[in-house]
Amino acid sequence: MEPNAGHLAIVELQKLGKLSFLVSQNVDNLHLWSGIRADLLAELHGNVTKLRCGHCEFLPDNLDDQIACPLCGGKLVSSVVNFGQSLPRKELADSYCHSQHCDLLIVAGSSLVVMPAADMPKVAVQSGAKLVIINKGETPLDRLAHLRFEERTGEALPPAVHGLKELMGDSLFEPQRSKAMRDVIEKVLRLITYSQELGLDLKTEEDRFKWFLASILFAKRISSEVAKRTYREFEKVGIVTP
C-alpha cells in the first residue's frame, strides 16, 4: 500500500502553508510516508511502524532490538491503540486544541462514527470554524457542514488543491498585478465563503468548488453589510456576475 492522490493533496496543502494540523485515525504510516511533517500530525490510533514509551510517550521506530525508551528508559510497546486502551494524551490534546482554534476544518474520508475524533468537527463549528466534509456516504455531522462532497477524498481534494495553487500563484502573489487588483481578488475569495449569507446559488460543481477553495484561503469573518457592499463593487468591475 502506498500514499494515494488524497494523501499527496494534503501534502501539497502543507507545502502551501495551508495545513495547520492533521488528525488521523489510520495506523498505516501513509501520512508520514507521503511527506507530512511529524509535528503537524496526530495519529490517534497509533502507527504500525512506531513504538510508544509507556512513560514519556516518545515514538521511536519499531526496531526488533529496542525494548527500552532511549530517552527515559521506560518500557516500549506497540503504538497501535487496541480496543479498550487509552488514546495517547498529547495527540488527543493537540487534536482538540487545533479543532477549537481553526478557521476551517476539512473531514477527508471519515464516516465520523468513531469517538473522540468524530467529535472534533463539532468542536470546530461551535468555535466558529467552517466545516467541509468529503466522504463517500453519509456522516452524522452532515447537517453541520458548510460544504459537503459525496466524492472520495482522492477525487475531490486533488483538483481543489490544484485550483488553490493556481489562485495563489496566478492571482494573489503575481508581482506584476497591482495591489488594488490583488486586494479585490482577495475580497472576492473572502466573499465567496459567505455566499449563503448573500443568497447565492451553490448547487453547481463550479460554485461549490470556488467556495471550497475560498474557504481554505480566507476563512475570515466579515459582516453581512460589508459583504453585500463589496459584492456590488465586484459586479461593477466584472469579477463576479449578478
N, C-alpha and C positions, 0 to 999 in steps of 0.2 A: 504494500500500500504506500502511495506517495501523495504529497500535497496536491490538491486539485485546484481548479480555477478559483473556487471560493477562498481557499487558503491564500492563494497568491494575490487576490484582490485586497485582502486585509493587509497583507504586507505592503502593497502599494499605498494604502492609506497611511500606514506607518511612515513610509518614505516621504509622503507629502506633508507630514506633520499633523495629520487629521485623526490619528488614533491616540486617544489619551490612555486607554486601558482596554484589555481584552480578558473577559471572563469565559473560561472553557469548562465544560463538563466531560470532555473527551480525555482519554488516557493514552492515546496513540502516538503522542510526541510530534504530530504533524505540524502543529503551530510553530514549535521551536525549529523543526527541520526546515520549514518554509522560510524562516528568517525573522520571526517575531522576537523582539528583544525580551529576555527573561524578566527584566524589571517592569515590563508592561503587560505581563501575563500572570493570571491566577488560574492554576489548574486545580479546580476544587476537588476533583476526584482522583488526583494524583497523575502519575506518568509512569508507564511501564519501564522506561529506561532510567528511572531515578529511584534512589533510596531516600529515606527520610530519617533523620535523627529524632528519636523519641524525646530527647531533652531540649535541644535548641532548634529543631525543625530544619536544620541545614539539609540541602538536597544534593548530595553527591551523585555522580553517575553510578549506575548499577553494575559494579565490577565484582566478579566472583570472590575476590580475595579480601573484600572490605567487610569487617564485622564491627568496627568501632568508628565513631564520628571523628574525622581528622581535626575538627575544631574543639570539641569539648570532651571527646571520649565516650559519649553516650552510645547506646545501642542503636544500630541501623536496622531498619525494617523496610519492607516494600512501601513505596509512597502511595500505591494504589489503595483507595479507600473502599473497603468492603462493606456490605450491608451491616448496619448497626454500629459502625465505627464513626468517630467524630471527624468532621472535616478539619483541615489544617487551619489553625487560628489566624495566622497572618493573612493567608489568601482570602479567607472569608471576610475578615475585617476590611481589607483593601477593596474587595469587591463591593461591599455595601457602601464604603466611603465614596468610591468613584460613581456609583449609581446615584447617590444622593447629590453629588455636585456636578454632574454632567449637564450639558446643554441638549445633547441628542444621544439617545440610546438605541442601538440597532440590534435587534434579535435576528441572528442569522442561522437558520436551520435548527430550531428548537421547538418542540411541541409545548414547552413551558408547563410541564406536569411534575417535574422533579424539584422538590424544595431542597435548599433555600434559593437556588438560582432562579426558580420560577417567580420568586417574589421581587426580584431586583428591578424588573421593568416597572412594576407598580410603585416602588420606592422612587424611581426616577421621575415618573409622571407626577406623583404627589409633591415632588420638589420643584416642579415647573419645567421639566425637560420635555422635549418632543420624543415620541416613540415610533419607530419604524419596525415592523415585523415582516421578515422574509421567511416564509415556511410553507412547504407543500402540505397543506392540511390545516384544519382549524386549531386554534390555541384558546385557552381560557381567557386570554387578555386581548383578544381581537377587538373588543369594544373600546379598549383604551387607546388603540393605535391611531396615530395621526395619519399614518400611511401604511397600507397593507399590501404585500406582494404574495401572490399564491405560488409563484415560481420557486424552484430550488435556489439555494444561495449561489451556486455556480452559474446559474442562468441570469439572475437579477443583479448581483453585485458587480461582476466584472465590467459590464457596459456602463454602469453608473459611475464606477471609479474612472473608467476611460474618459467619460464625459467630464468628470470633475477635473481631471488632468488638463484637458483641453481648455476648460474655463479658466483655470488658474494660470496656464501658460500663455494662452492667446488673448485673454481679456483683462485679467486683473493685474498682471505683472509685466505686460509688454511695454518696454520703455518708451516707444515712440507714441503711445497713446497719451492724450492729455490727462492731467489729473482730474479735470472735470468729468471726462468720459469714464475714467476708472471709478470715480465716485458714483456716477449714475448707474453703472453696471452693478456695483456693489449694492446699491439701494434696491435695484431690481431683484437681485437674488434674495435680499432680506425680505422683500415684499412677497415673493412667491411663497415663502414659508407661512405667510398669513393669508393665503389665498382663500381659505374657507371663511375667514372673517370678512373678506370682501365679497363673498358670494360667488367666487369664480368656479367654473366647472372643472372638476379634476377627474372626469371619467375617462379621458383618453390616456393612452400609454405615454404620449409625449408630455402631457401636463403633469402626470404623476412623476415621470422621470425628472422633469425640470424641478419639481418641488422637492424631490428626494435629494438631488444634488445641492439645491439651495440650503436645505436643512443641514447638510454636512458642512457646508462652507460657512454659513452665517446663521446659526441657531440663536438669534437675538430676539429680544422682546421690544416691540415698538407699539405705540398706541394706535387704535383704530383710525383716529382722525389723521394722524401723521401718515399712515399707510394709504388712506384714500387720497390725500392731497398729493403725495408722492406719485401714486399711480396715475393721476391725471396729468402730472408733469411728464411722465414716461410716454403717455399716449401722444403728447404733443410732438415729441422727438422721434416717434415711430419705433421705439424699442419694444413696446407692447402694443397689442391691438385691442380695441374695445370688445 
